[in-house]
Amino acid sequence: MTDPKTVLIVDDSRVSRLMARQFILSARPDWQVEEAATGEAAIESVQGKAPALIMVDVNMPGMGGLAAADRLRALCPTAQIYLVTANV
């Protein structure tokens, strides 16, 4: 098994964050999952940390997911960033 990793879920929907958390922990119970409800909160939460994976909702109020992903990429250059959306 791989080393434990930290995952950051960025989504304004509490239900979406909960579902993503449960999905990740069901597959990798040893991983640490952190959450942020806004792009701004996500940027603040990664200060001094380096999550291995960041899931960002594209459609969020305030700082949108694309802008947040750009800032997160600059702060966490080694993180894998996945953009997700429930809007199709």
N, C-alpha and C positions, 0 to 999 in steps of 0.2 A: 504494500500500500504506500502511496505517496505521503510526504510529510503533510501535517495539517496546514491548511491555508486559511487566509482571511478573505471573505467575500463581502463586498459592499453592495447593497440593494438600494437604488435611488428611484423612488416612485412616490408620487403624491397620493396614491391610493393605498390606504392601510390594508385593505383586503388583498391587493396584488402583492404587497410586500410580505404578508403572512403566507400566501400561497407559495411564493418563490422561496421563502425561508424553509417551509416544510418540505418542499421538493428537494432542495439542496441537502438539508440535514437527513432526509430519508436515505439519500445515496451516500453521503459523507458525514456521518454523525460527529466525526472528530474535527470538522472544520468550524471555524468561528464565523458567524454571520452577523454583520452590522447593518443598520438601516439608516436611511436619511429620507425625509419627506420632501426635500427641495434640493435644487442644484446648489444653492448657497450653503445649505447644511452639509451636503456631501463634501464640498470643497473644504469647509471648516473641519470636518471629521477626519480627513486624510492628512492633516498637518502632522508631520512627524511619524506617519505610518505609511506602509506600502502594501495595500491589499493586493492579492494575486489576481483577483477578478472583480470587475465592477460591472454591475447590470444597471443600465440607465434607461428610464422611460423617456421616450422621445417627446411626448406631449405632457408637459407640466406647466403650471402657471408660474409667472415670474421668469426666472432663468430657465429657458427650455432645455431639453435633453441634449440637443446638439451643442449648444454653448457650454453646458456643464461638462459634456464629454471632452470638448477641446481643452477646457481648464484642467480637468482631471488628468488628461493625457500629459499635459505639461508638468503637473505635480507628481505623477506616478508613471514614468515612462515605461516601466517594465510590466505594468498591469495589463491584463487582457480586458478590453472594454467591449461590452455587448450592448447594443441599442435594441430596446424592445418597445412594443406598443400593442395595445389592445384595440386600437382604432384602425380599421381597414377600409 
